[in-house]
Amino acid sequence: MQLTVSEYKSYNHLLLNERIRIEILLICGKTQSEIAVAIGRSQSTVSRELKRNQPLKNKVKYNAERAHTRSNESKWNATAKERLSNPLIREYISERIMIGGSPEQIAGRIGVDKP
């Protein structure tokens, strides 16, 4: 039974139980398209998941828990970026805030004071 595009769930990240099903179905020798139908996802989702979490050495097979941990770490790292990486700019902004400058004033003056 083939699912149509409209029958697939809207995009959201794979859950741990879906990754476990992928691992089990791979062990059973199922193809990517069979796995996709079984978990109700597109074949490209399954393909990307396997490619993204393929071990460097072929001795180790796809591991659902390792893949889920890597996914969570990736989501965390995507939002954990430092906004003001330049220490001079950070110091300038901190000084201006301490003396009562508004964000608008600081943004307006920074190009003049720190070109």
C-alpha positions as CSV (number, residue, x, y, z in Angstrom):
1,M,0.0,0.0,0.0
2,Q,1.5,3.3,-1.1
3,L,0.8,6.5,0.9
4,T,0.1,9.6,-1.1
5,V,1.9,12.9,-0.2
6,S,-1.3,14.2,1.4
7,E,-1.4,11.2,3.8
8,Y,2.0,11.9,5.3
9,K,2.2,13.8,8.5
10,S,3.3,17.5,8.3
11,Y,7.0,17.9,9.0
12,N,8.3,17.3,12.5
13,H,11.4,15.6,13.8
14,L,11.6,11.9,14.0
15,L,10.7,10.5,17.5
16,L,12.8,8.0,19.3
17,N,10.2,5.3,18.8
18,E,10.3,5.9,15.0
19,R,14.1,5.6,15.0
20,I,13.8,2.4,16.9
21,R,11.3,1.1,14.3
22,I,13.8,2.1,11.6
23,E,16.6,0.2,13.3
24,I,14.4,-3.0,13.7
25,L,13.2,-2.9,10.2
26,L,16.7,-2.5,8.9
27,I,17.8,-5.5,10.9
28,C,14.8,-7.4,9.3
29,G,16.2,-6.5,5.9
30,K,13.5,-4.1,4.8
31,T,14.2,-1.5,2.1
32,Q,14.0,2.3,2.7
33,S,10.7,2.5,0.9
34,E,9.2,-0.3,3.0
35,I,10.5,1.4,6.1
36,A,9.0,4.7,5.0
37,V,5.5,3.1,4.5
38,A,5.8,1.3,7.9
39,I,6.5,4.4,9.9
40,G,4.3,6.7,7.8
41,R,7.1,9.0,6.6
42,S,8.4,9.8,3.2
43,Q,11.2,7.8,1.7
44,S,13.4,10.9,1.6
45,T,13.0,11.3,5.3
46,V,14.2,7.8,6.0
47,S,17.0,8.2,3.4
48,R,18.2,11.4,5.1
49,E,18.0,9.9,8.5
50,L,20.1,6.9,7.5
51,K,22.7,9.0,5.6
52,R,22.9,11.5,8.5
53,N,23.5,8.8,11.1
54,Q,25.5,6.3,9.1
55,P,28.6,5.3,11.1
56,L,32.0,5.9,9.5
57,K,32.9,2.2,9.8
58,N,30.6,-0.4,8.4
59,K,31.2,-2.7,11.3
60,V,28.6,-0.7,13.3
61,K,25.0,-0.5,12.0
62,Y,22.4,2.2,12.4
63,N,21.7,2.8,16.1
64,A,18.5,4.5,17.0
65,E,19.5,5.8,20.4
66,R,22.8,7.2,19.1
67,A,20.9,8.9,16.2
68,H,18.3,10.4,18.6
69,T,21.1,11.7,20.9
70,R,22.9,13.3,17.9
71,S,19.6,14.9,16.7
72,N,18.9,16.4,20.1
73,E,22.5,17.7,20.4
74,S,22.2,19.2,16.9
75,K,18.9,21.0,17.8
76,W,20.5,22.4,21.0
77,N,23.6,23.6,19.2
78,A,21.5,25.3,16.5
79,T,20.0,27.6,19.1
80,A,23.0,28.0,21.4
81,K,24.8,30.5,19.2
82,E,26.5,33.5,20.9
83,R,25.0,36.7,19.6
84,L,27.8,39.1,20.3
85,S,31.0,37.3,19.5
86,N,33.2,40.4,19.2
87,P,34.4,41.3,22.7
88,L,34.9,45.0,21.9
89,I,31.3,45.3,20.7
90,R,30.0,43.4,23.7
91,E,32.0,45.7,26.1
92,Y,30.7,48.8,24.3
93,I,27.1,47.7,24.6
94,S,27.5,46.7,28.2
95,E,29.0,50.1,29.1
96,R,26.2,52.0,27.3
97,I,23.5,49.9,29.0
98,M,25.1,50.6,32.4
99,I,25.0,54.3,31.9
100,G,21.3,54.1,30.8
101,G,21.4,54.0,27.0
102,S,18.5,52.5,25.3
103,P,18.9,49.8,22.6
104,E,17.8,52.3,19.9
105,Q,20.4,54.8,21.1
106,I,23.2,52.2,21.3
107,A,22.3,50.9,17.8
108,G,22.3,54.4,16.4
109,R,25.7,55.3,17.9
110,I,27.6,52.1,17.5
111,G,28.5,52.8,13.9
112,V,29.9,56.2,14.8
113,D,31.7,55.3,18.0
114,K,33.0,51.9,16.8
115,P,33.3,52.0,13.0
